[in-house]
Amino acid sequence: SVLRRFKPLLDRVLVERFAPEVKTKGGIMLPEKSVGKVLDAKVVAIGPGAKNLEGKVVPMSVNVGDRVLLPEYGGTKITLDEKDYHLFRDGDILAKYEAES
């Protein structure tokens, strides 16, 4: 697949946004306008990390498979295999969800 061959550079993170909820918990369909922008996403690829002033690579704060919270704006939209993804810098990602123990 194209996704396997797509490698983000430096501290960039490729994410796939989760689909918006189009039904309420009670089963009522929501009109498209009222569906908020989905800020949760799954990390699908990461770069090796950016270098600091000493030339050492700073490790990434997220890994492939992590569920993360994105800023409302920003990122670069990319379409691969007719699917939409977004590319963000590691530092732009607001949070990651920890697995429940």
SEKEMAR-822257 format. One line per field, with one value per residue: residue number from 0; x, y, z of N, C-alpha, C, O in turn. Coordinates in Angstrom, 2 decimals. Layout:
# residues N
num: NUM_...
n_c1: X_...
n_c2: Y_...
n_c3: Z_...
ca_c1: X_...
ca_c2: Y_...
ca_c3: Z_...
c_c1: X_...
c_c2: Y_...
c_c3: Z_...
o_c1: X_...
o_c2: Y_...
o_c3: Z_...
//
This chain:
# residues 101
num: 0_1_2_3_4_5_6_7_8_9_10_11_12_13_14_15_16_17_18_19_20_21_22_23_24_25_26_27_28_29_30_31_32_33_34_35_36_37_38_39_40_41_42_43_44_45_46_47_48_49_50_51_52_53_54_55_56_57_58_59_60_61_62_63_64_65_66_67_68_69_70_71_72_73_74_75_76_77_78_79_80_81_82_83_84_85_86_87_88_89_90_91_92_93_94_95_96_97_98_99_100
n_c1: 0.84_0.29_0.52_2.37_4.70_4.95_6.80_7.05_9.08_11.66_10.22_7.60_4.17_1.88_-1.57_-4.79_-7.95_-10.63_-13.89_-16.64_-19.22_-22.38_-24.77_-26.76_-26.45_-28.94_-29.78_-30.57_-30.27_-27.78_-27.69_-25.37_-24.15_-24.22_-22.47_-19.57_-16.11_-13.86_-11.50_-10.01_-7.65_-5.88_-2.53_-0.69_1.77_5.14_7.84_11.48_12.24_13.23_16.38_18.23_19.98_22.50_22.74_21.63_19.09_15.83_13.61_10.42_7.17_4.95_3.64_3.17_-0.15_-1.05_-3.69_-4.62_-5.04_-5.88_-4.99_-7.49_-7.15_-4.83_-2.14_-1.47_-3.39_-3.53_-4.06_-4.10_-4.27_-6.99_-7.93_-8.24_-5.71_-3.80_-1.00_1.02_3.24_5.17_5.20_2.86_0.74_-1.74_-2.32_-2.09_-3.97_-3.92_-3.71_-6.20_-5.61
n_c2: -1.19_2.35_3.76_2.33_2.96_5.63_7.89_10.00_12.93_14.13_15.59_14.93_13.81_11.48_11.30_9.70_10.88_10.17_8.98_11.26_11.43_10.61_10.09_10.52_9.32_8.34_7.53_9.37_10.85_13.18_16.39_17.26_19.79_20.21_18.42_18.30_19.32_16.69_15.99_13.95_11.45_8.75_7.73_7.00_6.95_7.91_10.30_10.17_11.95_15.27_17.07_18.35_21.33_20.32_18.37_15.93_13.45_14.16_12.20_11.04_12.00_10.47_7.31_4.97_3.95_5.15_6.99_10.27_13.79_16.44_19.82_22.36_23.69_23.70_21.56_19.45_18.42_15.27_13.03_9.63_6.65_7.21_7.98_10.23_11.86_13.53_15.64_16.50_18.42_16.94_18.47_19.93_18.36_17.94_16.18_12.77_9.78_7.64_4.12_2.31_0.82
n_c3: 0.00_-0.46_1.89_3.42_2.12_2.52_4.24_6.89_7.40_9.64_12.51_11.96_11.93_10.75_10.62_10.96_10.99_13.24_12.32_12.15_14.66_13.69_14.76_17.68_21.10_21.63_19.16_17.25_14.10_13.13_11.54_8.93_9.29_12.04_13.06_14.79_14.29_14.04_16.43_17.37_16.57_14.91_15.05_12.21_10.94_11.66_11.75_12.08_14.05_15.05_14.97_17.75_18.98_19.54_17.69_18.23_17.88_18.80_20.57_19.38_20.61_20.29_19.10_16.37_16.06_18.39_19.99_19.49_20.37_18.34_17.30_16.67_14.27_11.48_10.31_7.46_4.81_3.25_0.59_0.27_-1.49_-1.99_0.52_3.25_5.07_7.67_8.16_10.79_12.92_15.52_17.88_17.60_18.25_20.66_22.84_24.05_24.29_27.02_27.39_29.14_32.30
ca_c1: 0.00_0.99_0.78_3.62_5.84_4.95_7.59_7.20_10.43_11.91_9.29_6.22_3.30_0.74_-2.70_-6.08_-8.99_-11.76_-15.10_-17.53_-20.44_-23.53_-25.97_-26.65_-26.54_-30.33_-30.03_-31.07_-29.30_-27.44_-27.39_-23.93_-23.67_-24.11_-21.41_-18.36_-14.86_-13.29_-10.13_-9.33_-7.08_-4.96_-1.23_-0.44_3.19_5.90_9.20_12.51_12.45_14.08_17.64_18.35_21.15_23.71_22.72_21.04_17.69_14.88_12.62_9.03_6.33_3.86_4.02_2.14_-1.23_-1.54_-4.85_-4.16_-5.93_-5.28_-5.50_-8.66_-6.68_-3.45_-1.90_-1.53_-4.23_-2.93_-4.91_-3.34_-5.22_-8.34_-8.26_-7.66_-4.84_-3.27_0.38_1.28_4.51_5.00_4.90_1.52_-0.25_-2.06_-2.32_-2.36_-4.78_-3.24_-4.55_-6.66_-4.95
ca_c2: 0.00_3.63_4.17_1.69_3.62_7.05_8.07_11.39_13.36_14.87_15.37_14.96_12.69_11.30_10.79_9.48_11.34_9.26_9.43_12.01_10.76_11.17_9.75_10.73_8.05_7.88_7.05_10.43_11.26_14.59_17.01_17.41_21.07_20.18_17.48_19.07_18.86_15.61_16.33_12.72_10.77_7.63_7.92_5.92_6.94_8.99_10.52_9.74_12.99_16.40_17.17_19.54_22.15_19.49_17.39_14.66_13.30_14.22_11.15_11.45_11.81_9.56_6.13_4.47_3.29_6.00_7.86_11.60_14.94_17.39_21.19_22.56_24.15_23.35_20.28_19.42_17.31_14.45_11.92_8.45_5.56_7.77_8.19_11.48_11.85_14.86_15.63_17.51_18.31_16.28_19.49_20.49_17.44_18.45_15.15_11.40_9.04_6.49_2.94_2.04_-0.38
ca_c3: 0.00_-0.49_3.27_3.87_1.46_2.90_5.47_7.30_7.71_10.88_13.64_11.45_12.32_9.86_11.40_10.32_11.90_13.45_11.64_13.05_15.13_12.97_15.54_19.12_21.83_21.53_17.81_16.37_13.08_13.21_10.25_8.70_9.83_13.49_13.44_15.06_13.68_14.85_16.82_17.74_15.40_15.16_14.40_11.26_10.59_12.31_11.29_13.04_15.06_14.64_15.71_18.60_18.66_19.63_16.61_18.66_17.51_19.91_20.32_19.15_21.81_19.95_18.31_15.47_16.81_19.47_19.76_19.89_20.26_17.41_17.41_15.80_12.95_11.15_9.66_6.00_4.37_2.21_0.19_-0.15_-1.80_-1.88_1.93_3.74_6.25_7.97_8.62_11.82_13.64_16.82_18.89_17.41_18.81_22.00_23.89_23.60_25.23_27.59_27.48_30.52_32.86
c_c1: 0.87_1.39_2.07_4.85_5.95_5.66_7.70_8.66_10.46_10.87_7.84_5.48_2.13_-0.38_-3.91_-7.14_-10.06_-12.98_-15.98_-18.74_-21.62_-24.85_-25.72_-26.72_-27.95_-30.72_-30.55_-29.96_-29.06_-27.23_-25.89_-23.37_-23.43_-23.04_-20.13_-17.15_-14.24_-11.83_-9.34_-8.83_-6.19_-3.68_-0.97_1.00_3.87_7.28_10.18_12.72_13.36_15.35_17.64_19.64_22.46_23.77_22.16_19.56_16.82_13.81_11.21_8.21_5.15_4.41_2.87_1.11_-1.78_-2.79_-4.49_-5.26_-5.22_-5.77_-6.66_-8.25_-5.25_-3.35_-2.04_-2.32_-3.55_-3.92_-4.02_-4.33_-6.66_-8.84_-7.57_-6.88_-4.39_-1.87_0.57_2.72_4.21_4.58_3.54_0.43_-0.47_-1.93_-2.42_-3.10_-3.98_-4.22_-4.96_-6.01_-5.87
c_c2: 1.24_4.05_3.56_2.38_5.09_7.21_9.55_11.70_14.09_14.54_15.40_13.66_12.65_10.66_10.59_9.88_10.26_9.84_10.20_11.18_11.40_10.81_10.10_9.36_7.47_7.42_8.09_10.83_12.77_15.16_17.29_18.69_21.01_19.20_18.29_18.50_17.81_15.92_15.10_12.02_9.63_7.90_6.72_5.86_8.10_9.10_10.08_10.72_14.07_16.40_18.44_20.29_21.37_18.43_16.03_14.62_13.29_13.16_11.71_11.18_10.88_8.39_5.76_3.69_4.12_6.77_9.22_12.64_15.99_18.81_21.36_22.96_23.69_21.97_20.40_18.20_16.60_13.34_10.80_7.31_5.99_7.92_9.46_11.26_13.29_14.71_16.80_17.38_17.68_17.29_20.12_19.62_17.79_17.42_13.78_10.68_7.83_5.32_2.72_0.78_-1.19
c_c3: 0.00_0.92_3.80_3.30_1.83_4.23_5.81_7.65_9.05_11.95_13.17_11.73_11.34_10.65_10.51_11.33_12.05_12.75_12.62_13.45_14.41_13.64_16.99_19.80_21.77_20.12_16.84_15.39_13.19_11.81_10.14_9.33_11.33_13.97_13.60_14.36_14.60_15.14_17.27_16.49_15.85_14.38_13.49_10.77_11.30_11.67_12.37_14.19_14.52_15.48_16.55_18.23_18.73_18.53_17.00_18.29_18.77_19.64_20.16_20.40_21.55_19.14_17.38_16.31_17.94_19.04_20.33_19.72_19.42_17.72_16.42_14.38_12.74_10.54_8.16_5.59_3.20_1.87_-0.36_-0.36_-1.56_-0.44_2.40_5.03_6.49_8.56_9.58_12.31_15.00_17.88_18.76_18.02_20.28_23.11_23.24_24.70_25.72_27.63_28.93_31.03_33.72
o_c1: 2.04_2.46_2.79_5.91_6.93_5.18_8.37_9.39_9.45_10.65_6.95_6.06_1.45_-0.20_-4.04_-7.22_-10.36_-13.10_-16.06_-19.22_-21.83_-25.92_-24.60_-27.01_-28.13_-31.84_-30.95_-28.84_-30.00_-26.65_-25.23_-22.25_-22.54_-22.74_-19.66_-17.15_-14.12_-11.02_-8.14_-9.52_-5.79_-3.72_-1.01_1.43_3.26_7.82_9.77_13.31_14.17_15.40_17.14_20.31_23.42_24.74_22.20_18.87_17.06_13.15_10.87_8.50_4.43_5.50_1.73_1.48_-2.88_-2.92_-4.09_-6.25_-4.10_-6.82_-6.78_-8.92_-4.55_-4.35_-2.65_-1.98_-3.05_-4.54_-3.29_-5.16_-7.45_-10.05_-6.44_-7.33_-4.57_-1.59_0.32_3.35_3.13_3.71_3.07_-0.67_0.49_-1.48_-2.77_-2.90_-3.43_-5.41_-4.16_-5.88_-5.46
o_c2: 1.21_4.62_4.21_2.39_5.74_6.72_10.29_10.83_14.60_13.37_15.85_12.58_13.66_9.62_11.20_9.29_9.53_11.05_9.83_10.35_12.61_11.18_9.98_8.36_6.25_6.97_7.75_11.12_13.54_14.48_17.54_18.68_21.69_19.15_18.90_17.35_18.03_16.09_15.19_12.01_9.56_8.26_5.58_4.83_9.15_8.13_9.68_10.36_13.83_15.80_19.48_19.92_21.73_17.67_15.09_15.64_12.50_13.22_12.74_10.26_10.53_8.47_6.17_2.87_3.83_7.15_9.34_12.43_16.40_18.98_20.61_22.60_23.34_21.31_21.35_17.08_17.25_12.77_11.00_7.05_5.24_7.99_9.74_10.57_14.16_13.79_17.95_16.33_17.87_17.01_20.78_20.10_17.93_17.75_13.65_10.93_7.09_5.52_2.94_-0.21_-2.22
o_c3: 0.40_1.13_4.55_3.92_1.48_5.25_5.09_8.14_9.54_12.27_13.90_11.77_11.13_11.28_9.45_12.41_11.11_12.60_13.79_12.68_14.51_13.16_17.48_19.15_21.85_19.91_15.73_15.81_13.32_10.96_11.15_9.85_11.84_15.17_12.64_13.91_15.81_14.22_17.53_15.46_17.02_13.21_13.93_10.25_11.52_11.13_13.46_15.20_13.62_16.55_16.12_17.27_18.05_18.45_16.21_18.37_19.68_18.60_20.75_21.16_22.49_18.57_17.59_17.15_18.43_17.87_21.49_19.02_19.73_18.33_15.46_13.41_13.68_10.29_7.65_5.96_2.27_2.76_-1.32_0.51_-0.99_-0.22_2.00_5.95_5.63_9.33_9.23_12.14_15.55_18.70_19.69_18.27_21.04_24.21_22.07_25.89_24.91_27.88_29.85_30.30_34.26
//
